[in-house]
Amino acid sequence: MTSSKRPRIALIHATPVSMSPIHAAFASGWPEARTINILDDSLAEDRAESADLTDQMFERFETLARYAFDAGANAILFTCSAFGLAIERAARRVPIPVLKPNEAMFEAAMSCGQRIGMLTTFAPSVASMQVEFDEAASARNPRPQLTTLVVADAMQAIRDGDVATHNRLLAEKVGELGPCDAVMLAQFSTSRAAADVQARISVPVLTAPDAAVSKLRRLVTGATTQGTGD
């Protein structure tokens, strides 16, 4: 474990498009933290080709978590939404906080009401995120309900470097979610569209990076941020 007074947070990515949004969230919400980046972009490709998480994927996530811990991390944040069960198992292998990408955002959204909308750009993440949402919602009465819309063209746009098209596509689709008390932008990469989406609706638009940074800071230091999601 690092001996520095500045906390070291390991960010584990399955795609490079997740990196810029979480760096921006740390810069605004917790600039004192030191972040290290661990990227395996074959994970997203392998997940897109597999209907389910494989044993090998579970093992890879455990290896990544142990590597982050050995590198001196005080906490770990995984930034890809399609690997919930693998992240949970990896978290049991290291004695530091491990956060799934969307759990903090789910908590923030549920505090807004029972009708939660979600825009996502990566279809393989939907089933995993629905399970995670249902688990979190089960402890609440009345139980929040999630409506999800996949905007796959937006993911291709961001991979092509076309941020404006990515943001426009998500903003154009948000009305199709119907009445909501809050709208979540599922992938870290989609947080770039927060302002465009917010311009179309009056309810809160929540992003995973801001909510995750807020929760990580609280877990590691006991302090809170003033950003979205906590």
N, C-alpha and C positions, 0 to 999 in steps of 0.2 A: 504494500500500500504506500502511496506517495506520502512523504512527510511534509510537503508544502502546505501552508495555511490556506492557499487557494484550492478549492475543491477541483478535482479532476473528474470530468464526466466523459465516459466513452459513448460515442455515437456510432451505432452499428447500422450500416446502410446496405440495402439490396439493390439500390439504383442511385446513380449520381444525382438525379434530379431532386432528390430529397435533401441534399446537403445545404444548398443555399438558403432555403426557408428556415431550417433549424438554426443555422448560424446567425441569421437575422434575428430570430427570436431570442437567442442567448445575448446578442449584442444589446437588445433593448430591455430584456427582462432580467438578465443575470450576467452582466459583463465581467463580474469578478471570477466567474468559473473559467477553468481551463478545459477546453474540449479537445478530444482526440477522435479522429475519424478512422473507422475500420470499414472498408468497402469490399463487398463481394457481389459484383453485379451479375454474376451467373445465377444467383439465387432467384431473382425475379424471372429470368428466362426459364429456369427449371420449374418454378412454381406455375408459370403460365402453361407449361406443357403437361402438368400433372393434375389430375382431378383431386387428389388428396395429398396431404403431407406424407412424405415417405420416411422410413426409418433413417435413411441417410440424411435427410434434412434435419431431423431431430438431433442427430449426432453433430451435424455441422453447427447448429445453433449452440449446443453445449460447448463445443470447441471455441466458438467465438466469444462466448461469455467468459470462459476461463481465461482466454487470451487477454480480454479487457481487464479482468481482475488482476492478472499477473503484471499487466502494464501499469498498475497503480491506480486504477479507477476507483473513485468513491461511490459511483453509481453508474448504471448503464441505461441508455435509452435506445431501443430498437426503433427504427424509423419507417419500416415497411409494414403495411397493414395485413398482409396475407398469411402471416405465420403465427397466429395467436397461441395455439397449443404448444408449438415448439418453443416459443418465448417463455411460456409458463414453466415448461420443464427445465429450460436453461436457467431460469431464475432460482430454481431449487438447488442448483449446483454451485452457487457462489454466495458468500455471506455479506452481500451489499444490496442496496435497493436496485431492482430491475423493473423498468417501466415498459409496458407495451405502448405502442405509438398513440393509441386513441383512448386509453382508459381515463385520462384526465379530462379530455374533451367530452366524453360521455357523461362524466359526473357533472360538468358545468352545464351541459345541455339539459340534463334531467332536472336541474334546479330551476330551469326556465318554465317547465310545464310538462304536459303529458304527450303532446304531439310534436315529435322530433323528425325533421327531415334531414336527409343526408345525400350529398352529391359526391359521387366517386367516379374515378376515371379508369379503374383497374378492376375488371369484373371478377377475377379470382379472389379478390379480397372480401367480396360481399358476404359469403357464407360464414367466414371466420368472424367478421365484424358483427354480424347478426347474432351469432352465439354469444360473443362478448357483451353485446348490448343487452341481450335477454338476461344474462346472468346478473348484470348490474341492476337491471330494471326489476328483477324478481324481489328485491328487498324493499321496493317502494309501493306505497298504496295511496292513490291509484297507480297502477302500473303504466309507465310510459310506453308508447308505441312508436316504432321506427318505420318510416317510409323512405326507401332508397331509390335513387335514380342513377344509372350508369351512363356516363358521357364519354364513351371510349375514344371518340375523335379528339377529345381534348388531351388525352394522354399522348397520342401521336403528335399532336401539335407541339407539346412541350418538349418531347424528345427531339423534334426537329428544330428546336430553338425558337419557335414562334409563340412567345408568351402572350402577345395580344390576342391571337386567335384562341388560345387555350382559355384565357380569361373571358373572352366574349362568349364562347360556347357554353361555359358553365353558367354565366349570368343569364343567357337566353333560356336555359332549361329550368332555372330554379322555380319558375311559376308552375311548372308541371307537378311539383311536389304536393300542391294543394295547401290548405290551411295548416300552418305550423306555429309552434311557440318558439322554436329555434331551428336554425339550419346549420348543419355541420359540413365542413369541407373535409372529406375523408382522408385523402393522402396528404403527406407533407407537401408534396409538389403543388397541390391545389390551393394552398394558402395564398399563393400569388394572386388568386382571383378574389380575395376577400372583399376588397373595396368595390369591385365591379358587381359582385353578387349583392353586397349590402345596398348598393344604389337601387336595386330592383325591389327590395322588400323592406318592411319596417321592423321585423323581429331580429333578434341578435343572430349574427353570423359568427360561428365559432371555428377556430382553426386548431389543429392538433399541435403544431409547434409551440404556440403561445401557452396553451393549457399545460403541455408537458413540462415546459421550462418552469412554470409556476409551481407545479407539484414537485418536481425534482428539487427545486430550491427549498421548499418546505421540508421535504424528507431529509435532506442533507444538512441543512443549517437551522431549520425551524423558522426561517423567515418566509415572508410571502412577497409576491410581486404585485404590481398594479395592473398587469396586462390581462388579456382575455383569458378566461377559463378557470379562475379560482376565487 
